[in-house]
Structure formats: C-alpha cells, structure tokens
Amino acid sequence: MAASQKNFSAICFCFFLLALCTSAYEVSHDGRAITIDGARRVLISGSIHYPRSTPGMWPDLIKKAKEGELDMIETYVFWNAHEPSRREYDFSGNLDFIRFLKTIQDEGLYVFLRIGPYICGEWNYGGLPVWLHNMPGIELRTANSVFMNEMQNFTTMIVNMVKNEKLFASQGGPIILAQIENEYGNVMTSYGDAGKAYIDWCANMAESLQIGVPWVMCQQSDAPQPMINTCNGFYCDSFTPNNPNSPKIWTENWTGWFKSWGDKDPHRTAEDVAFAVARFFQNGGTLQNYYMYHGGTNFGRTAGGPYITTSYDYDAPLDEYGNLNQPKWGHLKQLHAVLKSMEMTLTHGNVSTIDFNDSVSATIYATNESSSCFLGNANSTTDATINFQGNQFMVPAWSVTILPDCKNEVYNTAKVNTQTSVMVKAANKAENEGATLSWSWRPEILKDTIFQRKRYVSAHQLIDQKAATNDTSDYLWYITSVDIKEYDPIWSLEMSLKVNGSGQIIHAYVNGKYIGSEWAKYGVSNSVFEQKVQLNPGRNQIALLSVTVGLANYGPMFDMIQTGLPGPVQLVVQKGDETIIKDLSSYKWTYKVGLNGLEDKVYDLDSYQASKWQAQQFPINRNFTWYKATFKAPLGTDPIVLDLQGMGKGFAWVNGFNIGRYWPTYLADADGCDVEVCDYRGTYGSSKCLTNCGQATQRWYHVPRSLIKDDENTLVLFEEFGGNPSFVNFQTITIGSVCGNAYESNNTLELSCNERPISSIKFASFGTPQGTCGSFQKGSCEATKDALSILQNACVGKNTCSIEVSEETFGTVDCGGVPKRLAVEAVC
C-alpha cells in the first residue's frame, strides 16, 4: 500500500473513532413510549444510591440489577454530602458519583439522574445543606433569590461535571432522563403563589442547562411544559400525566418501607409488588422505577427523619448487604422478562379493554402482526374464572395474569415460581471460636467541656441547634449558670429542672453531676425532660447536652422545624398550692459543638491521641465512653455484619470509616406483628406485614468488605448511654437454606446456594403441599414418584440445580382441578 493510501486510511480510522466517541442517543417521548435512537421502549428501572454503598460494592450491585432484567439505574444527587460547607466540595470515596455513573455505563444500563437537589429520601435534612438555613434572608424551596442562586449554582455544577464526562445520552452517555426538584407538589400549597413561581423557575432553569434529554418533576400535577410529571407510591396504575403527549412514568414504586428507631420491620410481599407493576403496564405504563432496588446503609450521620435507622434495607430486591432478596428479586426478574418480550405490542399496539365486573378486566394490546394480553383481578378476596378468547383462565384475587400471545399464561403475579433464600449469620472463623475481642478504652472528658469555656460562643437566648452546629455534629452543649440565694422564692430542696426539647435526646448535668436523660421516638416533635435537682446556695452550673438523631427531611417548611432545646428551660418548685418558676431561657448560655473525642478524632488510626487508650480498669455500662478493639477479616467473601448486642447508643468506626449510628437498646414495639404468613391480597401500607416485635430495632450493622484489610482491622465505638462491648463480634451473612414453591405451567425451578453446594434436601412434594418455607407438609394430593429422591439426585452436592415442574418429572396426579405445585426445602 502506498504511503498516501496509508495516511488516508489512518485519517478515516481516526474519523471513525471520533464518530464513535461523539455519537449520541436521540431520546424523545410520547404518551406511549420513550424512544431511544428510534426504538420505542418500555423501561424497568431501579434506585441504587451511591452514598449508601461503597465503590467496592457498585459493580456487583449494578451487575445484579442487570441480571434482574433492569434497563436503567436511578439515583439522587446528594447536595449536603457534596457541598458540606459553602463552596467546599467532596466527590471522594462513595461520593464519587461520576465513577458510579460510569460503572453503570460499563454494564450497559441507562441512568435516570434525579438531581433534585432536594431529595427527601429519609436522608438528613432532605439532602439540603444545613448551611443554607443559616444564610441571611433565605427561605428554602420557594421563590427566594438567595436559595435559588445556591440551588442553581449546585445544579449547574453537577450538570457541567456530567457534561464534561459526556454522560448525557445526547453526548453518547447513559443518562436518558433527569429530574429537577422532588415531590414539591405534595407541599406546594403551603408556599402560596411563591411556590408556583418557584416551580416555574425550576423548569426554566433546568431547560436553560440544555442537557439534551427530558426533565421530569415527580408528584407535580401542574408541572410546566416540557417537564414530565410523574407518580410516586405503592400503586400508580391509575396515574395520568398532565399532558397526553407525556409518557406514563412511575418514579418510585416503593418495594417496602424505611425503618425508624423503635419501629418494627416492614415488609412488602413479592406478589404485591409484582401485581402493582403488572397493573401499571396493563394500564399504559411506560417506565417504572423500584424505590429502592438496593436500599443500602445510612453511613455516618446521613440518616434523617429524625430517628431513621442506620439500615436502609427497604425490603428491596437486593438487600442491605447486596444479596439477592429472594423470592422478590427472582419473581420480579421473571416479570421483567415477560414484559420485555411484549415490548413491540405494548409500544405500538392498539389498546382495548374488556370489563368483566367485580374488579376483573382484560386489556389487549394488538398490532397487525401480534397481540399481548393482561388479565387483571383487583378483587382482594375472590378468585376469578374468566372465559377469554375461547379459553378459560383462573386469575387469583389481587393478581394479574400475562398472556404474551393472548392465549397462553406465562406469568401470574400471585404465583411465585422462584426460590426463597433464608439468610443466616455465621461466626467469624478468622477468630478463635468463642473468643471475645480484646478491648481498650478511654473516657470522654466531660469536665473539660462543662467547666471550661474556651472557644465557646454565647448568647442570651436558647438557639436552634442547626444554627449553632451547621450540622457538623449530633452534639451541642447548652451551658448556663444560675445564682440561688437561700431567700430566693425558688429555693427549695425539692426543686426540679424542666427542659422543653425538640423530641430528640437530652443529657443533663448540674454542677458537673449527671442527673438524667430523656429521649423520644419517631414522629415526636417535642419532649419534656423533668428531674429533681439539688442546687447549692450561690452559683450553680447547668449543662445540657442536646443530641440529634438526624434532621427532618420531609414536609412543608421542614427546614423550620426546631432542633436542640427550643425551651423554655426552667427551675420549678411546688410550695403548697403555689408553683414557682424561674425561667432560665434568657440567661447567658454558652454553646460548645461536639465532643472532645470527636474533635480529637480518636477513631482515626492516625490520631495524635492514638496512644491514650488503656486496658486497665475496663468499665462496662458507663456512659460517654470510647472503646477500641482489633479484629481479623472474616474469611470468605460473604458480607460482614457487626453484632452490637449489649451496647446502648452511639457511633461505630471500622478502620476510621463511620458505619453509622447504633442503638440496639431501642426495642421495637412489642405488638402488631404478623404471626401468620402475610396476606399479599389487598392494598399495601407501611403498617402491614410487620415483624421483629419486641426485638432490637437494629442489632446488626453492615461493614462493607471494601473497608476491610487483609491483616489487622480496628473497631472504635463511642458509647453514649452505657453498654457492654464483651458481646460485640463480627459475623457474616450467608444462605442457610433455600425453598422452592413452583407451580406446574411449563416452569423450571432453579435452586441455588450461591457459591456453596446444596448439602441436603429437607422436604420435597409435588401435588398440593401445604405450609411455607421452613414448615412445609404434604397435602392430600401427591404425585406417584418420590419427589424427595428426585430432588436429592438432581441437587445435592451442586451449587445450582434446575428441575422441570411437571408430571413428566414427578409422575401423574389428579388433584381435582387444584393447581399442582412443587414445594422444596434444601439446606446449603
């Protein structure tokens, strides 16, 4: 080849590479579909929040989402995490959202970027930085120039960061949708005309950024064009966009619910989630997103509420640790596959509906080439038998049957044909069995705080904790002095100190002596601490430690909810029928943010205080105490959990990383749990299908393996209430057993112990077995072949096995028209 030909070829090749690098997806939409590069799509998405996991977890989480037949990952952008102080930014570690987006792109999935930047999300202060609250003249989330300038600055910065990495679909990247604001329509009326002006400004500001993909506003029925308004909730099948040219988008399908300290564990069944999804697409849905698909962990101080737990598991298809939450993950995966097989008819077909009465209906999507059908039964108690297009179908109550060809049932939302995985805790075999961790300790020096006043600020009033701390700490000292003369009317040996708090935690000291504490529960916005005190004639010091457990994150003007000690703070005495009160609220109060150990970063391995730990006179059940131990990495690859049984309340650090607040002594309510199997039928709510009554709200705390070193690791606990670290240990989460409960209908049941072999088959029956996983029994109808032997031969010793659920496999049996199913329990 001549030199000129080589150069020409090289130039052509360079242009080809340039074309690849600069190619872009064209994203458009109409009322029936989102179109990506000319292909009309129905889309399945799932929320995964990058700060609630670690970079080491991201590839596995996203891979499992793709294996679950998701098309897209949805995430918020967390303003307060990225801009903790004004114009000081953090995009490191698990805040490296660009790396997160690229990890999604590497797996070939799309992205729905919910910039907000208000997010709610049970996240501290709804994702807004608290320093906003302290800016002169500001009003949050309304037509206020100070707030809008800050919001626009952050939003623009995020958009520019994404543009610089060419991550919008218009640049060839994975982001096909973006969101501005969040659920503002739920609270807008509280802001009056300024609220409407603000939402119009949000739309105009977003459009001015020219990202080349559509913007959405969830829960905003009056979203200005071209914003797409969307739906959030447990069910969105009846939602209709405010513009007929907008696609029907479900931004948040709540797969479960969050948990608060003192509350039970909420669960939402796989059957009900699948029913909601199938109903949505039966009724013209275009895109639905699971909130959450992986909930993860509220590391550090990120949990909001207040009183939201460190775990944000959310009963999601991927559990807090990243394991498949079976059967939910598998049942939904099968649904997604069926829906995708019908994508052409769902996006191009003519739609017709047949009403069979009693909440039973059929929906037909038909093109000239093919048709697909949904048979829906929204009756919560009564099964339905439907004669449809010459065939008879039995549709269980509260379910949807899907017929991709309008003839053959391929999927029913109430018939779970995937395994149930029973997760168990396993001992840390890297340590000697039965051995406890070796602890050292140090006290939190309270007297230095209470009696010394260097670098403190003062005011003749009680101030909101947000104003004093800028959300840099949970802890704020309120300290004042009061002179009491023996002739003062308040003087008495029966005096009480009464403090009105904001519904979180108060620890009280008088003259350096601890006199008591007070705390509330989720949903309580004010509380009263009252305790008998003995004051001395003359000068007395009162020191109150106010402790927040996350800041409010939702509601109209949630930013104005007071934190700390709004007061009054009073000395009260009863003399006969007379109540005498000395109000201390306007006294000179001195404020100190944080605790000495936190300020000195004693949890940091490189802290200059590292040598000041001691092993002698080891205390237990002592409040305001620091504990430290070393441990070996648990063997294997299973997720690691820290068992904090025996501890009171505080924070835990592993190798200097704050894994979150702990509070195992806060027990869940003793009543209201579902002792029987939860009935999936009927409308779901957060008080349905509850477990864990009377137990620790959260005993186990996730320690991502990416934080763990191969050799020695360090655990530091700050104990606020008093506890016994002797019981603390590290364990792993693994599959203990798996159960299958599959119906005969050309189904294949797959059983998997993940990376471990199936050791035995505990139960197997084909016919009409009764009971649930862990308590199966044979029914009145049983196939001729021995199901137990068949399963043993097919599965024992294998990590995964597949069994065709049919009479051909298990023998003929007539169960009188009752659907036959296979029930199996296998031990891993």
Residue pairs with C-beta under 8 A, 6 or more apart in sequence:
1 9
21 166
21 172
22 171
22 172
23 172
24 169
24 170
24 171
24 172
24 212
25 36
25 37
25 169
25 170
25 172
25 176
26 35
26 36
26 37
26 38
26 169
26 170
27 34
27 35
27 36
27 169
27 170
27 176
27 177
27 212
27 213
27 214
28 34
28 35
28 214
29 35
29 214
29 228
29 245
29 246
29 247
29 286
30 245
30 247
31 241
31 244
31 245
31 246
31 247
31 248
31 284
32 40
32 247
32 284
32 286
32 347
32 348
33 40
33 41
33 42
33 247
33 286
33 346
33 347
34 40
34 41
34 43
34 176
34 177
34 247
34 286
34 287
35 41
36 110
36 169
36 176
40 343
40 347
40 348
41 71
41 343
41 347
42 281
42 285
42 286
42 287
42 339
42 340
42 343
42 346
42 347
43 71
43 72
43 110
43 286
43 287
43 288
44 69
44 70
44 71
44 72
44 287
44 288
44 336
44 339
44 340
45 70
45 71
45 72
45 73
45 74
45 110
45 112
45 287
45 288
45 289
45 290
46 65
46 68
46 70
46 72
46 73
46 74
46 289
46 290
46 292
46 293
46 294
46 317
47 73
47 74
47 75
47 252
47 289
47 290
47 291
47 292
47 293
47 294
48 61
48 62
48 65
48 73
48 74
48 75
48 292
48 293
48 294
48 296
48 318
49 75
49 76
49 78
49 121
49 292
49 295
49 296
50 58
50 75
50 94
50 95
50 96
50 97
50 100
51 78
51 81
51 94
51 95
51 299
51 302
52 294
52 295
52 296
52 297
52 298
52 299
52 302
52 312
53 61
53 94
53 294
53 296
53 297
53 322
53 704
54 93
54 94
54 704
54 706
54 707
55 93
55 94
55 96
55 99
55 100
55 706
56 704
56 705
56 706
57 322
57 704
57 706
58 99
58 100
58 103
59 103
59 106
59 107
60 322
61 294
61 318
61 322
62 73
62 103
62 104
62 107
62 109
63 107
64 318
64 322
64 324
64 329
65 73
65 107
65 109
65 293
65 294
65 318
66 107
66 108
66 109
67 333
68 293
68 317
68 329
68 332
68 333
68 336
69 333
69 336
69 337
69 340
70 109
70 293
70 336
71 109
71 110
72 109
72 110
72 111
72 112
72 176
72 287
72 289
73 104
73 109
73 110
73 111
73 112
73 293
74 111
74 112
74 114
74 251
74 289
74 291
75 97
75 100
75 111
75 112
75 113
75 114
76 114
76 115
76 116
76 119
76 121
76 123
76 127
76 182
77 97
77 113
77 114
77 115
77 116
77 117
77 119
77 158
78 95
78 119
78 123
78 127
79 116
79 117
79 118
79 119
79 127
79 128
79 129
79 154
80 123
80 124
80 125
80 127
80 128
80 129
80 130
80 471
81 90
81 95
81 127
81 302
82 89
82 90
82 91
82 95
82 97
82 154
82 158
83 89
83 90
83 129
83 154
84 90
84 129
85 129
85 131
85 470
86 129
86 131
86 150
89 157
91 97
91 98
91 161
94 299
98 161
98 162
98 165
98 167
101 111
101 113
101 162
101 165
101 167
101 173
101 174
101 175
102 165
102 167
104 110
104 111
104 174
105 111
105 167
105 173
105 174
109 174
110 169
110 174
110 175
110 176
111 167
111 173
111 174
111 175
111 176
112 175
112 176
112 177
112 178
112 179
112 289
113 162
113 175
113 177
113 178
113 179
114 178
114 179
114 182
114 251
115 155
115 158
115 159
115 178
115 179
115 180
116 127
116 179
116 180
116 181
116 182
117 127
117 128
117 151
117 154
117 155
117 158
118 126
118 127
118 128
118 141
118 181
118 182
118 184
119 126
119 127
119 182
120 126
120 127
120 182
120 183
120 553
120 554
121 127
121 304
121 553
122 258
122 298
122 303
122 304
122 305
122 308
122 312
122 553
123 298
123 302
123 303
123 304
123 553
124 301
124 302
124 303
124 304
124 471
124 550
124 551
124 553
125 304
125 471
125 551
125 552
125 553
125 559
126 304
126 552
126 553
126 554
126 558
127 553
128 140
128 559
129 471
130 466
130 469
130 470
130 471
130 551
131 470
131 471
132 138
132 140
132 147
132 150
132 559
133 140
133 466
133 467
133 559
134 466
134 467
134 470
135 146
135 150
136 146
137 144
137 146
138 144
138 146
138 147
138 150
139 146
139 147
140 147
140 557
140 559
141 147
141 181
141 184
141 187
141 191
141 198
141 559
142 191
142 194
142 195
142 198
143 194
143 195
143 197
143 198
143 201
144 194
144 198
148 198
148 201
148 205
152 205
155 180
155 205
155 206
155 209
156 209
159 209
159 211
162 168
162 173
162 175
162 211
163 171
163 211
165 173
166 172
166 173
167 173
167 174
167 175
168 175
168 211
168 212
168 213
169 175
169 176
169 212
169 213
170 211
170 212
170 213
171 212
175 211
175 213
176 213
176 214
177 213
177 214
177 215
177 216
177 287
178 206
178 211
178 213
178 214
178 215
178 216
179 215
179 216
179 217
179 218
179 251
180 202
180 203
180 205
180 206
180 215
180 216
180 217
180 227
181 199
181 202
181 217
181 220
182 218
182 219
183 218
183 219
183 220
183 232
184 195
184 198
184 199
184 202
184 217
184 219
184 220
185 217
185 219
185 220
185 221
185 222
185 223
185 229
186 219
187 195
187 555
187 556
187 557
188 195
188 196
188 199
188 220
189 195
190 556
190 557
191 198
191 556
196 222
199 217
199 220
199 222
199 223
199 224
200 224
202 217
203 215
203 217
203 223
203 224
203 227
206 215
206 227
207 215
207 226
214 226
214 228
215 226
215 227
215 228
216 223
216 227
216 228
216 229
216 230
216 249
216 251
217 223
217 227
217 228
217 229
217 230
218 229
218 230
218 231
218 232
218 251
218 252
219 229
219 230
219 231
219 232
219 251
220 227
220 229
221 229
221 242
222 229
222 242
223 229
223 242
225 243
228 241
228 243
228 246
228 247
228 249
229 241
229 242
229 243
229 246
230 241
230 249
230 250
230 251
231 239
231 248
231 249
231 250
231 251
232 250
232 251
232 252
232 254
232 291
233 252
233 253
233 254
234 253
234 254
234 268
234 276
234 683
234 684
234 685
235 276
235 279
235 280
235 683
236 250
236 253
236 276
236 280
236 285
236 288
237 276
237 279
237 280
237 282
237 283
237 285
238 283
239 248
239 250
240 248
241 247
241 248
241 249
247 286
247 287
248 280
248 283
248 284
248 285
248 286
248 287
249 286
249 287
249 288
249 289
250 280
250 285
250 287
250 288
250 289
251 289
251 291
252 289
252 291
253 273
253 276
253 277
253 280
253 288
253 289
253 290
253 291
254 268
254 291
254 314
255 268
255 273
255 290
255 291
255 292
255 293
255 314
255 315
255 316
255 317
255 328
256 266
256 267
256 268
256 292
256 295
256 313
256 314
256 315
256 316
257 266
257 268
257 314
257 315
257 686
258 266
258 295
258 308
258 309
258 312
258 314
259 265
259 266
259 308
259 309
259 311
259 313
259 697
259 698
260 305
260 307
260 308
260 309
260 521
260 522
260 523
260 697
261 307
261 308
261 309
261 521
261 522
261 549
261 663
261 666
261 697
261 698
262 307
262 521
262 522
262 666
262 667
262 668
262 669
262 697
263 522
263 668
263 669
263 697
264 668
264 669
264 672
264 673
264 690
264 691
264 692
264 693
265 668
265 690
265 691
265 692
266 315
266 686
266 687
266 688
266 689
266 690
267 315
267 678
267 689
267 690
267 691
268 315
268 684
268 688
268 689
269 678
269 680
269 684
269 689
270 327
270 328
270 331
270 332
270 416
270 680
271 331
271 398
271 399
271 413
271 414
271 416
271 680
272 398
272 680
272 684
273 290
273 328
273 332
274 331
274 332
274 335
274 400
274 413
275 398
275 399
275 400
275 413
275 414
275 680
277 288
277 332
277 335
277 413
278 335
278 374
278 376
278 400
278 402
278 413
279 376
279 378
279 400
280 288
281 288
281 339
281 346
281 374
282 363
282 374
282 376
282 400
283 363
284 351
290 316
290 317
290 332
291 314
292 312
292 314
292 316
293 316
293 317
293 318
294 316
294 317
294 318
294 319
294 322
295 311
295 312
295 313
295 314
295 316
295 320
296 312
296 313
296 320
297 310
297 311
297 312
297 320
297 659
297 660
297 701
297 702
297 704
298 308
298 309
298 310
298 311
298 312
298 660
298 661
299 310
299 657
299 658
299 659
299 660
300 658
300 659
300 660
301 471
301 474
301 550
301 658
301 661
302 660
303 309
303 310
303 312
303 549
303 550
303 660
303 661
304 550
304 551
304 552
304 553
305 522
305 549
305 550
305 551
305 552
305 553
306 503
306 504
306 522
306 548
306 549
306 550
306 551
306 552
307 504
307 520
307 521
307 522
307 523
307 549
307 550
308 522
308 550
308 553
309 663
309 697
309 698
310 659
310 660
310 661
310 662
310 698
310 701
311 320
311 698
311 700
311 701
311 702
312 320
313 319
313 320
315 325
315 328
316 325
316 328
317 324
317 325
317 328
317 329
317 332
318 324
318 325
318 329
319 325
319 423
320 702
321 639
321 641
321 702
321 733
322 639
323 421
323 423
323 639
323 733
323 735
324 330
324 421
325 421
326 418
326 419
326 420
326 421
326 738
327 416
327 418
327 419
327 420
329 418
330 418
330 419
331 416
331 417
331 418
333 418
334 411
334 417
334 418
335 402
335 411
335 413
338 402
338 404
338 410
338 411
339 346
339 402
341 404
342 365
342 372
342 402
342 404
344 367
344 369
344 370
345 365
345 366
345 367
345 370
345 371
345 372
346 365
346 372
348 367
349 364
349 365
349 366
349 367
349 371
349 372
350 365
350 366
350 367
351 363
351 364
351 365
352 363
352 364
352 366
353 361
353 362
353 363
353 364
354 361
354 362
354 363
354 364
354 388
355 361
356 362
356 384
356 386
358 379
358 382
358 384
359 377
359 378
359 379
360 375
360 376
360 377
360 378
360 379
360 384
360 386
360 395
361 375
361 376
362 373
362 374
362 375
362 376
362 386
362 388
363 373
363 374
363 376
364 371
364 372
364 373
364 406
365 371
365 372
365 373
366 372
370 405
371 405
371 406
372 402
372 403
372 404
372 405
372 406
373 388
373 389
373 402
373 403
373 406
374 400
374 401
374 402
374 403
375 386
375 388
375 393
375 395
375 400
375 401
375 402
375 403
376 395
376 399
376 400
376 401
377 383
377 384
377 395
377 396
377 397
377 398
377 399
377 400
378 398
379 397
379 398
380 397
380 398
380 681
380 682
380 683
381 397
381 681
381 682
382 397
383 394
383 395
383 396
383 397
384 394
384 395
384 397
385 392
385 393
385 394
385 395
386 392
386 393
386 394
386 395
389 406
389 407
391 407
393 401
393 403
393 409
394 819
395 401
395 412
396 412
396 414
396 415
397 414
397 681
398 414
398 680
398 681
398 682
399 412
399 413
399 414
399 415
400 412
400 413
401 409
401 411
401 412
401 413
402 409
402 410
402 411
402 412
403 409
403 410
404 410
409 745
414 680
415 743
415 745
415 819
416 741
417 741
417 742
417 743
417 747
417 749
417 805
418 740
418 742
418 749
418 750
419 738
419 739
419 740
419 749
419 750
419 751
419 752
420 738
420 739
420 740
420 741
420 773
421 735
421 738
422 735
422 736
422 737
422 738
422 739
422 773
422 774
423 733
423 734
423 735
423 736
424 733
424 734
424 735
424 736
425 641
425 643
425 700
425 731
425 732
425 733
426 638
426 731
426 732
426 733
426 734
427 433
427 729
427 731
428 631
428 632
428 634
428 635
428 729
428 730
428 731
428 732
429 634
429 635
430 631
430 632
430 633
430 634
430 635
431 437
431 631
431 632
431 729
431 730
436 726
436 729
437 629
437 630
437 631
437 715
437 725
437 728
437 729
438 615
438 629
438 630
439 615
439 618
439 627
439 628
439 629
439 725
439 726
440 613
440 614
440 615
440 618
440 627
440 628
440 629
441 613
441 614
441 615
441 618
441 619
441 625
441 626
441 627
441 628
442 597
442 602
442 612
442 613
442 614
442 625
442 626
442 628
443 622
443 624
443 625
443 626
444 595
444 596
444 597
444 624
444 625
444 626
444 718
445 596
446 509
446 512
446 624
447 512
448 596
449 477
449 543
449 592
449 595
449 596
450 477
450 479
450 509
450 512
450 541
450 543
451 512
451 541
453 479
453 590
453 592
455 592
456 479
456 590
456 591
456 592
457 468
457 590
457 591
458 588
458 589
458 590
458 591
459 588
459 589
459 591
460 586
460 587
460 588
460 589
461 585
461 586
461 589
462 478
462 564
462 565
462 566
462 567
462 568
462 569
462 585
462 589
463 564
463 589
463 591
464 562
464 563
464 564
464 566
465 476
465 502
465 546
465 548
465 563
465 564
465 565
466 551
466 563
466 564
468 476
468 564
468 591
468 593
469 476
469 593
469 594
471 551
472 593
472 594
473 593
473 594
473 595
473 598
474 547
474 548
474 549
474 661
475 545
475 546
475 547
475 593
475 594
475 595
475 598
476 545
476 546
476 564
476 591
476 592
476 593
476 594
477 543
477 544
477 545
477 546
477 590
477 591
477 592
477 593
478 543
478 544
478 545
478 546
478 564
478 565
478 569
478 589
478 590
478 591
479 541
479 542
479 543
479 544
479 589
479 590
479 591
479 592
480 541
480 542
480 569
480 584
480 587
480 588
480 589
480 590
481 539
481 540
481 541
481 542
481 587
481 588
482 535
482 539
482 540
482 542
482 571
482 582
482 584
482 587
483 538
483 539
483 540
484 490
484 491
484 535
484 536
484 537
484 538
484 540
485 491
485 537
485 538
486 537
488 582
489 580
490 571
490 573
490 580
490 581
490 582
491 537
491 573
492 573
492 575
493 534
494 532
494 573
494 574
495 532
495 533
495 534
495 535
495 571
495 572
495 573
496 530
496 531
496 532
496 533
496 571
496 572
496 573
497 508
497 510
497 515
497 529
497 530
497 531
497 533
497 542
497 569
497 570
497 571
497 572
498 528
498 529
498 530
498 568
498 569
498 570
498 571
498 572
499 506
499 508
499 518
499 528
499 529
499 530
499 544
499 565
499 567
499 569
499 570
500 526
500 527
500 528
500 565
500 566
500 567
500 568
500 569
501 518
501 520
501 526
501 527
501 528
501 529
501 546
501 564
501 565
501 566
502 525
502 526
502 527
502 546
502 561
502 562
502 563
502 564
502 565
502 566
503 520
503 524
503 525
503 526
503 527
504 519
504 520
504 527
504 546
504 547
504 548
504 549
504 563
505 517
505 518
505 519
505 546
505 547
505 548
505 549
506 517
506 518
506 519
506 527
506 529
506 544
506 545
506 546
506 547
506 565
507 514
507 516
507 517
507 544
507 545
507 547
507 623
507 720
508 514
508 515
508 516
508 517
508 529
508 531
508 542
508 543
508 544
508 545
509 515
509 541
509 542
509 543
509 544
509 545
510 533
510 534
510 535
510 540
510 541
510 542
510 543
511 535
511 536
511 540
511 541
512 541
512 543
514 623
515 531
515 533
516 529
516 531
517 529
517 721
518 527
518 528
518 529
519 527
520 527
525 561
526 566
530 572
533 571
535 571
542 569
542 584
544 565
544 569
546 563
546 564
546 565
547 720
548 563
548 564
549 661
549 663
551 561
551 563
552 558
552 559
552 561
555 561
567 585
568 583
568 584
568 585
569 583
569 584
569 585
570 581
570 582
570 583
570 584
570 585
571 581
571 582
571 584
572 579
572 580
572 581
572 582
573 579
573 580
574 580
595 624
595 718
597 603
597 609
597 626
597 718
598 718
600 607
600 608
600 609
601 607
601 609
602 609
602 610
602 612
602 626
602 716
603 651
603 653
603 656
603 658
603 716
603 718
604 656
605 655
605 656
605 714
606 656
613 626
613 628
619 625
620 722
620 723
620 724
620 725
620 726
621 722
621 723
621 724
622 719
622 722
623 648
623 719
623 720
623 721
623 722
624 719
624 720
625 718
625 719
625 722
626 716
626 717
626 718
626 719
627 716
627 717
627 719
627 725
628 714
628 715
628 716
628 717
629 714
629 715
629 725
629 728
630 712
630 713
630 714
630 715
631 712
631 713
631 714
631 715
631 730
632 711
632 712
632 713
633 705
633 708
633 709
633 710
633 711
633 713
634 640
634 708
634 730
634 731
634 732
636 732
637 705
637 755
638 732
638 733
638 734
639 702
639 704
639 705
639 732
639 733
640 702
640 703
640 704
640 705
640 708
640 730
640 731
640 732
640 733
641 700
641 701
641 702
641 703
641 730
641 731
641 732
641 733
642 652
642 654
642 659
642 700
642 701
642 702
642 703
642 715
642 728
642 729
642 730
643 699
643 700
643 727
643 728
643 729
643 730
643 731
644 652
644 662
644 664
644 699
644 700
644 701
644 717
644 728
645 664
645 696
645 699
645 727
645 728
646 664
646 723
646 724
646 725
646 726
646 727
646 728
647 662
647 664
647 665
647 717
647 719
647 723
647 724
647 725
647 727
647 728
648 663
648 664
648 665
648 719
648 720
648 721
648 722
648 723
649 661
649 662
649 663
649 665
649 666
649 719
649 720
649 721
650 661
650 662
650 717
650 718
650 719
650 720
650 721
650 723
651 658
651 660
651 661
651 662
651 717
651 718
652 658
652 659
652 660
652 662
652 701
652 715
652 716
652 717
652 718
653 659
653 714
653 715
653 716
653 717
654 703
654 707
654 708
654 713
654 714
654 715
655 707
655 708
655 709
655 713
655 714
656 714
657 707
659 701
659 702
659 703
659 707
660 701
662 698
662 701
662 717
663 697
663 698
664 696
664 697
664 698
664 699
665 696
665 721
665 723
666 696
666 697
667 694
667 695
667 696
667 697
668 692
668 693
668 694
668 695
668 696
668 697
669 693
669 694
670 693
670 694
671 693
672 687
672 690
672 693
673 690
673 691
673 692
673 693
674 688
674 689
674 690
674 691
677 772
678 688
678 689
700 731
703 730
715 728
717 725
717 728
719 725
734 754
734 756
734 828
735 753
735 754
735 756
735 828
736 827
736 828
737 762
737 773
737 774
737 825
737 826
737 827
737 828
738 751
738 752
738 753
738 758
738 825
738 826
738 828
739 772
739 773
739 774
739 776
739 823
739 824
739 825
739 826
740 749
740 751
740 803
740 822
740 823
740 824
740 826
741 773
741 821
741 822
741 823
741 824
742 749
742 805
742 821
742 822
743 805
743 819
743 820
743 821
744 805
744 806
744 807
744 819
744 820
744 821
744 822
745 805
745 819
746 806
747 804
747 805
748 802
748 803
748 804
748 805
749 802
749 803
749 805
749 822
749 824
750 800
750 801
750 802
750 803
751 758
751 795
751 800
751 801
751 802
751 803
751 824
751 826
752 799
752 800
753 799
753 800
753 826
753 828
754 799
754 828
755 799
756 799
756 828
757 796
757 797
757 798
757 799
757 828
758 795
758 796
758 797
758 798
758 799
758 801
758 826
758 827
758 828
759 796
759 827
759 828
760 792
760 796
760 826
760 827
761 788
761 791
761 792
761 795
761 796
761 824
761 825
761 826
761 827
762 825
762 826
762 827
763 776
763 788
763 823
763 824
763 825
764 787
764 788
764 790
764 791
764 822
764 823
764 824
764 825
765 776
765 778
765 779
765 782
765 787
765 788
765 822
765 823
766 782
766 783
766 785
766 787
766 805
766 809
766 810
766 811
766 813
766 820
766 821
766 822
767 778
767 779
767 781
767 782
767 783
767 813
767 815
767 820
767 821
768 779
768 780
768 781
768 782
768 815
768 818
768 820
768 821
769 776
769 777
769 778
769 779
769 821
769 822
769 823
770 776
770 777
770 778
770 779
771 777
771 823
773 825
774 825
776 823
776 825
781 813
781 814
781 815
781 816
781 818
781 820
782 813
783 807
783 810
783 811
783 812
783 813
783 820
784 810
784 811
784 812
784 813
785 809
785 810
785 811
787 810
787 822
787 824
790 803
790 809
790 810
791 803
791 824
791 826
794 801
794 802
794 803
795 801
795 803
795 826
803 809
803 822
803 824
805 821
805 822
807 813
807 820
810 822
813 820
